[in-house]
Amino acid sequence: MSGCRLEVCVDDAAGVDAAVSGGADRIELCAALATGGLTPPPGLMAYAAQAPVPSYAMIRPRAGSFVFDASEIDLLLWDIDAVRRAGLAGVVLGASLPDGRLDEALLRRLAGHAQGLGLTLHRAFDLVPDFAEAVEIAVELGFERILTSGGEKTALEGIEALASVVDHAAGRISIMPGSGVSIANAGHFRQRLGVSELHSSCSVAVRQADARLVSLGFAGETARRTDAAVVRALKEALSM
């Protein structure tokens, strides 16, 4: 159980700093976490590349489904190129067929284009009709890990499915629970699943103090912000 790693998802420079300060082992770098994470801008990639922990960038050009057309595939490939230019450690990929199965052909193309970078399969996995089949695809394509909630809104709700996925993976690929992972339940995932890494936003709700920004539509009334103290506390919980 020792040595469980913590990946923290962030979507701004302050989040990078908080994750590093709190002791995160890896950063998932995104834009727009409120929509599940989109490809981060080049400036944020460059900023994260200076951090002392590895960052994997989300490769997702828009919110919504993970079914991509030809023009969007070009964007995916260009964004992978941007990650390599920035000097980040890896990419977070996912692509679906209309029936929810992984788009193996496209993922093979993307993984090949990302050769030399680390690979995480994102929660497009949670939409598949057959977890075992999807695990086999991920293993065959050389992914290091699968980020998953077990097909449910939160990983705690999907913990029995996660247990089945972990069993099927049999150590060939890391299964990384994510969505709703917190200080309160991290120990439960470790004890029930025996996983070696967990994914969390480690965020707190922050109210927007400037009502003018809200009224003009430049900001919502509240937002989530990565909190270094939460990162630190979760990291400490994982060391027990």
BELGIQUI-V729594 format. One record per helix or strand of 2 or more residues. SS is the DSSP state (H for helix, E for strand). FROM is the first residue (numbers start at 1). LEN is the number of residues. If there is no record, write none. Layout:
BEGIN
ss = <SS	SS>
from = <FROM	FROM>
len = <LEN	LEN>
END
This chain:
BEGIN
ss = <E	H	E	H	H	E	H	E	H	E	H	H	E	H	E	H	E	E	H	E	H>
from = <5	13	26	33	42	54	70	90	104	118	123	131	145	159	174	186	197	203	211	222	228>
len = <6	10	4	3	8	5	17	4	10	4	5	11	4	11	4	8	4	5	5	5	11>
END
